[in-house]
Amino acid sequence: MFMKVVTLNLCLLVITCIQATAQDSTSYFRTNQMSNALDNFMRSRSIFTANSFSTPEGTVGTPYLFDDWGYMWLDSIDNQPVKKSVIYQANMDLQKNEVIIKGGDGKAYIPETNNVQAMHFKKGNEVHAFVRANLDGAMKFAEQLSTEGKYVLLKDIGITFTHADYTDKGMVQTGKPYNEYKKKYTYYLVQDNKATKIQLKKKSILTVIDKDPVAVAALNKYISGNNVEEAALIQAVDAMNMPVAK
């Protein structure tokens, strides 16, 4: 994939500005602040031409969220909710943790996202919510799997790439005759804005919530053995966030 870095002086995509009636000077300032934030989002820092996200011949897997263009909308920017986001044709480079947007000219752009806190991606029935979080000292986008509440379950999607290996022993091939992208998942449980890395093991999760009897009860309800399935953990964390009946 050929990439060429350029400076964009003007927005190359046509966007719809958020319409709001200013009730006072503060409201007017916030409305313009949000409009400026959306404009800044569109000022791309890189541009590359890509007609598709297909991998080269001899390579399996993909470093992208989708195998083709999907859609994306912003949920929060500059720590403010976005009430009427533009819906962009978009994808995400999981290897570089970068958002890719398709411009009206058919080219792909990488916008500045340092001030973006949350966004959604959708393709068909597949929907992903991403939030910016501090994971092991690095600010990056991770997928939010659970509801908002006392606890938030995040999944950091990493990509590993291995080159083809044509090693063989006599008549038996022991290597792989193809390059391969593989997804690698790391899970975090967030409490009080602190993300703690966990394994999909019940004992690992209990070390984070052991002082919260309500959370422990919810975990025990959905997970019996030590090995944990992602779907069951999502149910458990959602239950942890439910109001306790008095």
TORVEX-334805 format. One line per 8 residues: number of its first residue (from 1); their letters; for each residue y, z, x of C-alpha. Coordinates in nm, 2 decimals. Layout:
residues N
NUM> a> Y/Z/X | ...
This chain:
residues 246
1> mfmkvvtl> 0.00/0.00/0.00 | 0.33/-0.11/0.15 | 0.61/0.14/0.13 | 0.98/0.08/0.21 | 1.23/0.36/0.21 | 1.57/0.27/0.06 | 1.88/0.44/-0.08 | 1.95/0.39/-0.44
9> nlcllvit> 2.32/0.40/-0.52 | 2.28/0.34/-0.89 | 2.01/0.44/-1.15 | 1.77/0.15/-1.17 | 1.61/0.27/-1.49 | 1.79/0.28/-1.83 | 1.78/0.63/-1.97 | 1.89/0.78/-2.29
17> ciqataqd> 2.14/1.07/-2.25 | 2.08/1.39/-2.43 | 2.31/1.40/-2.73 | 2.47/1.74/-2.80 | 2.78/1.86/-2.97 | 2.98/2.10/-2.76 | 3.07/2.41/-2.96 | 3.28/2.56/-2.68
25> stsyfrtn> 3.36/2.51/-2.31 | 3.04/2.68/-2.19 | 2.82/2.46/-2.42 | 3.01/2.16/-2.30 | 2.95/2.25/-1.93 | 2.58/2.31/-1.99 | 2.54/1.98/-2.17 | 2.70/1.79/-1.88
33> qmsnaldn> 2.51/1.99/-1.63 | 2.18/1.89/-1.79 | 2.30/1.52/-1.81 | 2.38/1.53/-1.44 | 2.04/1.69/-1.36 | 1.86/1.41/-1.54 | 2.08/1.16/-1.35 | 1.98/1.32/-1.02
41> fmrsrsif> 1.62/1.30/-1.12 | 1.65/0.93/-1.14 | 1.81/0.89/-0.79 | 1.49/0.79/-0.61 | 1.45/0.85/-0.24 | 1.17/0.61/-0.18 | 1.06/0.28/-0.33 | 0.74/0.09/-0.30
49> tansfstp> 0.59/-0.21/-0.47 | 0.26/-0.15/-0.64 | 0.12/-0.36/-0.92 | -0.17/-0.12/-0.98 | -0.33/0.20/-0.85 | -0.67/0.05/-0.78 | -0.82/0.15/-0.45 | -0.91/-0.12/-0.18
57> egtvgtpy> -1.25/-0.27/-0.17 | -1.50/-0.05/0.00 | -1.33/0.27/-0.13 | -1.44/0.49/-0.42 | -1.23/0.76/-0.59 | -0.85/0.77/-0.61 | -0.56/0.98/-0.48 | -0.38/0.94/-0.81
65> lfddwgym> -0.39/1.13/-1.14 | -0.45/0.82/-1.34 | -0.61/0.48/-1.24 | -0.31/0.31/-1.41 | 0.03/0.39/-1.54 | 0.05/0.68/-1.79 | 0.35/0.85/-1.94 | 0.55/1.15/-1.83
73> wldsidnq> 0.83/1.37/-1.98 | 1.03/1.66/-1.84 | 1.00/2.01/-1.99 | 1.23/2.20/-1.76 | 1.49/2.10/-1.50 | 1.74/2.32/-1.32 | 1.57/2.62/-1.49 | 1.67/2.49/-1.83
81> pvkksviy> 1.44/2.35/-2.10 | 1.48/1.98/-2.16 | 1.51/1.93/-2.54 | 1.50/1.55/-2.55 | 1.34/1.41/-2.24 | 1.32/1.04/-2.17 | 0.95/0.93/-2.17 | 0.88/0.75/-1.84
89> qanmdlqk> 0.59/0.53/-1.74 | 0.46/0.74/-1.46 | 0.17/0.85/-1.24 | 0.12/1.12/-0.98 | 0.01/1.09/-0.62 | -0.21/1.40/-0.59 | -0.25/1.36/-0.22 | 0.12/1.38/-0.15
97> neviikgg> 0.21/1.59/-0.46 | 0.47/1.33/-0.56 | 0.57/1.19/-0.90 | 0.58/0.81/-0.93 | 0.79/0.64/-1.20 | 0.79/0.27/-1.30 | 1.13/0.12/-1.32 | 1.26/-0.15/-1.56
105> dgkayipe> 1.23/-0.39/-1.27 | 0.85/-0.33/-1.25 | 0.87/-0.15/-0.92 | 0.76/0.21/-0.86 | 1.00/0.48/-0.75 | 0.95/0.83/-0.62 | 1.23/1.05/-0.77 | 1.37/1.37/-0.63
113> tnnvqamh> 1.19/1.66/-0.80 | 1.31/1.97/-0.62 | 1.49/2.08/-0.93 | 1.21/2.01/-1.18 | 1.01/2.31/-1.29 | 0.78/2.17/-1.56 | 0.66/1.83/-1.69 | 0.38/1.67/-1.89
121> fkkgnevh> 0.17/1.36/-1.81 | -0.03/1.17/-2.07 | -0.26/0.87/-2.08 | -0.47/0.81/-2.39 | -0.61/1.14/-2.50 | -0.58/1.29/-2.15 | -0.28/1.53/-2.12 | -0.18/1.74/-1.82
129> afvranld> 0.09/2.00/-1.79 | 0.23/2.05/-1.44 | 0.46/2.33/-1.32 | 0.62/2.40/-0.98 | 0.49/2.71/-0.82 | 0.48/2.89/-0.49 | 0.12/2.86/-0.37 | 0.04/3.02/-0.04
137> gamkfaeq> 0.40/2.99/0.07 | 0.45/2.63/-0.03 | 0.64/2.50/-0.34 | 0.43/2.24/-0.51 | 0.33/2.11/-0.85 | 0.01/2.25/-1.00 | -0.16/2.19/-1.33 | -0.11/2.47/-1.58
145> lstegkyv> -0.44/2.53/-1.77 | -0.36/2.83/-1.98 | -0.09/2.94/-2.23 | 0.22/3.11/-2.10 | 0.20/3.49/-2.11 | 0.13/3.79/-1.89 | -0.11/3.57/-1.70 | -0.10/3.20/-1.62
153> llkdigit> -0.40/3.00/-1.48 | -0.31/2.72/-1.24 | -0.52/2.45/-1.08 | -0.40/2.30/-0.75 | -0.55/1.95/-0.72 | -0.59/1.84/-0.36 | -0.74/1.52/-0.22 | -0.97/1.48/0.07
161> fthadytd> -1.04/1.14/0.23 | -1.35/1.06/0.43 | -1.41/0.73/0.61 | -1.72/0.53/0.58 | -2.01/0.64/0.80 | -2.27/0.38/0.88 | -2.50/0.61/1.07 | -2.87/0.55/1.01
169> kgmvqtgk> -3.20/0.67/1.15 | -3.42/0.37/1.19 | -3.48/0.22/0.85 | -3.31/0.52/0.67 | -2.94/0.52/0.62 | -2.80/0.87/0.64 | -2.43/0.79/0.62 | -2.21/0.65/0.35
177> pyneykkk> -2.11/0.28/0.37 | -1.78/0.34/0.19 | -1.45/0.53/0.22 | -1.41/0.80/-0.04 | -1.13/1.00/-0.21 | -1.25/1.33/-0.35 | -1.06/1.59/-0.56 | -1.06/1.94/-0.44
185> ytyylvqd> -0.96/2.22/-0.68 | -0.81/2.56/-0.60 | -0.74/2.81/-0.87 | -0.46/3.07/-0.90 | -0.39/3.35/-1.14 | -0.02/3.42/-1.18 | 0.11/3.76/-1.28 | 0.47/3.87/-1.24
193> nkatkiql> 0.56/3.54/-1.08 | 0.30/3.60/-0.80 | 0.02/3.35/-0.77 | -0.31/3.49/-0.64 | -0.59/3.26/-0.52 | -0.91/3.31/-0.71 | -1.26/3.17/-0.69 | -1.46/3.07/-1.00
201> kkksiltv> -1.65/3.40/-0.97 | -1.61/3.69/-1.20 | -1.59/3.94/-0.92 | -1.30/3.74/-0.77 | -1.11/3.74/-1.09 | -1.17/4.11/-1.15 | -0.99/4.20/-0.83 | -0.67/4.06/-0.98
209> idkdpvav> -0.70/4.22/-1.33 | -0.91/4.53/-1.27 | -0.62/4.76/-1.36 | -0.56/4.59/-1.70 | -0.83/4.70/-1.94 | -0.72/4.45/-2.21 | -0.76/4.16/-1.96 | -1.09/4.29/-1.83
217> aalnkyis> -1.22/4.31/-2.19 | -1.11/3.95/-2.26 | -1.28/3.83/-1.94 | -1.61/4.01/-2.03 | -1.59/3.86/-2.38 | -1.60/3.50/-2.25 | -1.78/3.54/-1.92 | -2.11/3.72/-1.88
225> gnnveeaa> -2.25/3.62/-1.55 | -2.08/3.60/-1.21 | -2.04/3.22/-1.20 | -1.74/3.10/-1.41 | -1.69/2.76/-1.58 | -1.33/2.64/-1.59 | -1.33/2.60/-1.97 | -1.45/2.96/-2.02
233> liqavdam> -1.19/3.09/-1.78 | -0.91/2.91/-1.98 | -1.04/3.08/-2.30 | -1.04/3.42/-2.13 | -0.69/3.39/-1.99 | -0.56/3.26/-2.33 | -0.72/3.57/-2.48 | -0.55/3.80/-2.22
241> nmpvak> -0.22/3.66/-2.34 | -0.27/3.73/-2.71 | -0.08/4.02/-2.86 | -0.28/4.33/-2.89 | -0.33/4.45/-3.25 | -0.19/4.80/-3.31
